[in-house]
């Protein structure tokens, strides 16, 4: 079989190898927590302001568009994850349905996605941490609180949080998932407090003009884009996180039941939360002020004369935003792990720690890369690249769902054939449209990344593959 058509059998994709298997220790409660921890984070705490600057008050429509596309992708993930409950997520599904070459491209894209997501959240966390540090009067130089693109020299808080999360993940999946549940609770309580204080001050005047930059995606002089769809392509970052749940498939005790609860449950809960928080923020402050702030929710409360609550929100963000880094760094290390287990990356990276049952080496390599990006690159640039990689992965999963309907018709599924095709087509077309709405330089960045990956595959990885073909 030609290497580009070499596929992993369904049986191989659903069989655990004893010597490199991950421990099944997670329940649906942990998975919902992992999903909510990954979804509710920098997107709502920080990118609400970025999106408002691109779409004005109509950013609330951007949340709706991004949410619909992500909901279709989430359903596709839920079906594939319950069919193939193994680590690897979109990479594994593509290996079975479309072959090794496309699986490599998807895996390489996922490496980009998860790495830059972790970096983006670390930068977003740093913005709130810097606010707390200033409020406390600690004598830390401003140059060390932000990267060069934000007026600083090096973003030290972003480096610190990246390495700290990696340490927790290395200890064990169940332990880190339990800590994640506690921090998710802190995050949700903080957002509930924000809504309770901001909604009474809601003013319809803040929604005029509603869509100052139009409803499409228009490129302006400096190469950036504005409009509802341009903002949706960035805000899309705020919704994904459920795909990190699918990477936990191999470590789930009852994957057939728990994975769909974790993926769909976290999406439903977070979509509702996003809509009400965005409405409260936009109703409580002018969208132009939101766009200028690195901590928009805290800024809204300060403007409403709730300084103590603003500090509380900022503190909660500092405490709880690491759950997002945890979810995506977890996913990143597992993608690396499975690709190494298949021989497409050095096999020593798939070694599981005998005591903790986690890929410790891979986790720390991931954290170092994340820390370096977070130290020097601005948030909006990181989020745009992350979205491009995620959109490609979502398209791949939707296509795999439709292809396996034909190639593996005997396996039980969540949906009937008509529903499968509706979900798949909505996910693919929606993701393609959002990808087209991204900045041109972002698309080129992803193209260059995948060109490098393709060269590595052709020159090295395809000859090291352990999959028969």
N, C-alpha and C positions, 0 to 999 in steps of 0.2 A: 504494500500500500504506500502511495506517495506520502511524504511527510505532511504536506499541507492538508491531506484528507484523513490523517491518522486520528482516530477517535478513541475515547475511553469508553469501554463498555458500561452499560447501566449497572451491571453487577459490581464492576470494579469501583464505580463511583459511589456505591452504597455499602461497601464492605470496609470494615475497620482493620487496619494492619496492627497487630499486637505491639510490634516494636516501636511504632511511631504514632500510636493512637492517643487522642486527647481524652481526658477524663470526662464522662457525662455527669455533671454535678448541678446543672441549672434547671430550674422549674419555669413555668410560664410567668410567674411573678417576677423572677429575675429578668426574663426576656422583655416584658413590658417596661420594666425599669430601665433596661439597656436601651430600648427604643426611645422612650421618653427622654432619657438622659442624652441620647444622641441628637434628637430632634429639637428639644427646647433648650436653646443655648444662645450662641452668638447671633443666630438669625433673628431672634426676637429681641434680645438685649441690645444688639448693636446694629445689625443690618436694617432694622426698621428705619433708622435715620438715613442710611445710604440709599435705600429704596425711595424714601420720601424726597430726597434730593433729585432723583431721576424721574419720578412720576408725579410728584406733588401728593395731595390727599388721595388721588386715584390709586396710590400704592395699595390701598385696600383691595382693589380689583386685581392687582398683581398677585396678592396673596391667594385670591380665589383661583386664578388661572394656574399658578404653580401648584396649588393644593389638588386641583382636579387631575393634572398630569401625574403628580406623585401618587395619587390614590390609585390610578390605573396601574402604574408601575408596581405599587405595593401589592396589589392583588396578583400580579404576575409573579412577583417574588414569593408570595405565600404559596402559590400552587407549585412552583418549582422546588421550594425549600421542603415542602412536605413530601414531594416525590423523591427527592435526593437529599436526605438529611445528613449531609456531610459538610465539613469545612470547605471553604473555597468560593461559596456564593456564585456570582455570575461567571467566574472563571471555570468552575467545575461544570456548571450547566452547559456552557459553550463547548467545553471539551467533549461532552457526550453528544450534543446535538449538532454541532457545526464543525468540529475538528480541531486539531492541535494548533494550527497557525492562527486561526481566529481566537482560540482560547488564550494563546500567548498575548495577542493584541489586547484582549479584554483584561487579562491579568496585569499586563504592563500598565494599562490605563487605570485600573483599580489602585495600583501602587501609587500612581500620581494623585488620584482622587483622595485616598485616605491620608496620604502624607500632607498634602496641602490643606485639607480640612483641619487636621490637627494643628497645623501651623496657624491657620486663620483664627481658630478658636483661642489659641494661646495668645495671639495678638489682641483679640477682643477682650479676653480676660485681663490682659495687661492694662487695657484702658481703664477698666474699673479698679484694678489694683492700684494704679497710679493715683486715681482719685482718692482712694482711702489713705494712701501714703501721704498725699498732700494735706488731707484733712487732719491727719494725725500729727503733722508737723515734723515728720521724720526727715533727717538731713541727708536725703539721697539726691544726687545730682540729676537734673532733668534729662541730661544727655543719656543717662542709663535707663530711662523709663520708656523710651520709644526708639524705633529704628530710624534710619536715615530718611526714609520717605515721609516720616511724621515729625520731622524737626529734631530728632535725637541722634545718637551715635550708635547705640546697640540696645536692643530691648531685653534687658536682663530678666525682668519678671517672666517674660515669655519663655526664656530658656529654663528658668528654675521650675516652672510648673510642668513643662514637657518632661523633664527628667524625673520629677517627683511622681507623676502619673505612671511612667514606665516602671518605676520601682514597685508601685502597688500592684500593677498588672503581673509583674514577674512572680509575685508571691503566690498567686493562685486565682483562677477564674471565679470560683464561688466567693472567695473573700473579697475580691475587688467588686463583684456584682452586689454583694451585701452592702458595702460602703456606698456604692452607686445608688442603691435604693434610698439610703438615708439622705444623701445629698440631693437626689431628685425631689424628695419631700420638702427639703428646705427651699429649693428653687420654686416649686409650685406654690408654697405658702407666700413667698415673696411676691410672686406675680399676682396672687389673689389680693394682697395688700395694695399693690399698685393700682389694680382695677378699682378697688373699693374707694381709694382716695381720688383717683383721676376722673372717674365717670361722673361724679356730681358736678364737676367743673366743665363738663362737655359743652362745647360751643359750636353750633353749626357754621358760624362765621369762619372757622378755621378750615372749612371744606370749600371755600370760595377763593380762587377758581378751582374747580374740582380736578381737572386734568390740564394743567398749564402747558405740558409738553406733548400732549396728544396721546392717542391710545395705541399707536404702533411702536416701532423701534426706529428712531431717526438718529443717524450719525451726525455729530456736530464737528466743529472745526478741529478740535484737538484729538479726534479719533474715538472719543467716548460716545456712548449712545444714551438717548433719553426717551421717555415714553413709558406707557404702562407695560408693554411687552418687554422692553429693555430691562425694566425693573424686575419683571417676573423672572427673567433669565438669571438675575442676580439673587433675588429673594428665594428662588428655587433651592438655594443653599440652606434656607431656613427649614425646609421640610424633610430633607432626607436624613437618614439616621436609622430608619427601619431596615435598610439594607445591611447594616452592621448586625442586626438580629440574625439574618440568614447565615452570617459567617460563624455564628455560635451553634449551628445545627448539630455538629458532631459532639458538642459538649452538653446537649440537651437530653434530659432523662426520658421524656416522652415526646419526641419531635413531631409525630403525626398530629398531636393535639396542640402542643405548646407553641410551635412555631407560628401557626396561623393566628393564635391568640396574641402572641407577642408582636407580630408585624401589623396586623389589622387594628388591634386594640390601641397600640401606641399612635398610629396614624389618626384614628378617629378622635382620640383624646386631645392630641396636639393641634389638629386643625381647628377644633372648637376654641381652644385656648388662644391660638394665634389671632383669630378674628376679633375676639373681644379685647385682647391686649392692644392690637393695632388700632382699633376704633377708639379706645380710651386715650392712647398716646396722641393720635391725630386730633381728637376733640379737645385735648387739654393744652395743646401748644401749636404754634405756627409751624408748618412743615419745613420752612427754611431754617428755623432754629434747630429742629430735629436733625436736619442734614448736616449741621455744623458740629454736632456733639459726638464724642467718642463713647459717651455713656448716656444715650438719649432718654431712657426711662428715668434715671436719677435726675436728669436735667428737667424733665417735665415736672417732677415733684418739687424741685427747688423753685421753679417758676410759680407753682401753686402754693408757695409758703409752707411746705412740709419738709424743712431741712433734715429733721431727724429721720423721717421716713425715707428721704433720698439717700441718706447715709446707710440706712438699713438695707435698701434695695441694692446699693453698690456693694455692701458687705456680703449680701446673699449671693450676688453674682460672683464675687471673688471666691466664696466658699463652694458654690455649686456649678459654675461653668466648667470646672475640670471634668465633670461627668461626660461632657461631650468629647473632650480629648480622650477620655478613657474609652468611650464606645468606639471611636474611630481608630485609635491606636491599637485597640484590641482587634478590630477588623483588619487593619493593615498587617499586623504581625501574623494573623492567620492566613491571609492571602500569600504572603511570603512563604510561610510554613508549607502550605499545600503545593505551591509551585516547586519548592525545594524537594518535597517528598516525591514529586513526579519526575525529578531529575532536571527540570528546566532552570533551576538555580542550584548553586552548590549544595549538596546534600547535607553537609554538616549543619546548615541552617535549620533543618527539620528536626534536629535533636531536641527531645523533650527532657526537661529537668526531672531526675528520678524522684525527687521529693515533692516539688510543686506541681508537676504535671503540665508545665507551660513551656513554650519555646523562649527561654530566657534570652539567649544570644540575639535572636531575631527581634525581640521586644526592645532591647537596648540599642541595637543598630537603628531601628526605626526612630527611637526617641532622639538620637543625636541628629539625624537628618531633619526631623521636625523642628528641633531647637534652632538649628542653623538658619532655616528658612524664616522662622518666626522672628529671629533676631534682627533681620535686615529688610524684610519685604512688607509693604503696606497691605492692610487688610483687604481693600477692595480688589487689588490685583490678584491676591491669593484666592479669594472667593470666586472670582470669575474663572480662573483656571480649574479650580475644584469642580465647578458646575459643568464645565465642558467634559471633563473626564467622567463625571457621574451620568450625564446624559447619554454618553456612548454606552456605558454599562447598562443603563436602564433599557436602551434600545435592544441590546444584545439579549437581555433576559426575556423581554417581550417576544422577540423573534424565536428564542429557544422554546418558549411556551407553545407557540404555534407550530413549530417544526416537530416537537416531540409528540404533539397531538397526532401527527401523521406517522412518525417513525416508531413510537412506543404506545400504540393505542390501547394496549392491554393493561397498562398501569392505572390504578385508581386516581381520580383527580378531584379537586374541590369544585370545579365548574363543569357545566355541560359544554358541548362543542360550540354552540352559538355564542354563549357568554365569553368563552375563551377568545374567539376571534374579535368580538367587540372590544374587550379589554386590551388585547394585543394591538389592534389598529389604533385605538385612542392613545395608548402609551407611545407607540412608535411615531405617529404623526405629531403628537404634542411635543415630544422630546426633540424631534427634528426642527420644529418651528422655534422652540426656545434656543436650540443650538444656533440657528441662523440669526437669532436676535442678539447673540453675544458680540462683543467687539472683535473686529478683524484680527487684531494682534493676539487676542486670546486663542482664536482658532489656529493661528500660525504656531503659537506656543505648543498646543496639543499635537499639531502635525509634526513638529520637530521632535517632540518627545517620543512619538510613536515611530518616527523614522529611525531614531537611535535604537529603540527597542527592537524593531524589525531587523536591523543590522546585527544586533547581539544574537537574536534568534537564529538567523541564517548562518552566522559565522561560528556559533558555539552551541546554543541551547538545543537545537534540533538533533544534534549528534549525541547529546547526553540524555535525551528523553528515555525514561524507563517504561513508557507505555508501548506495548507491542505494536508493530506496524510494518 
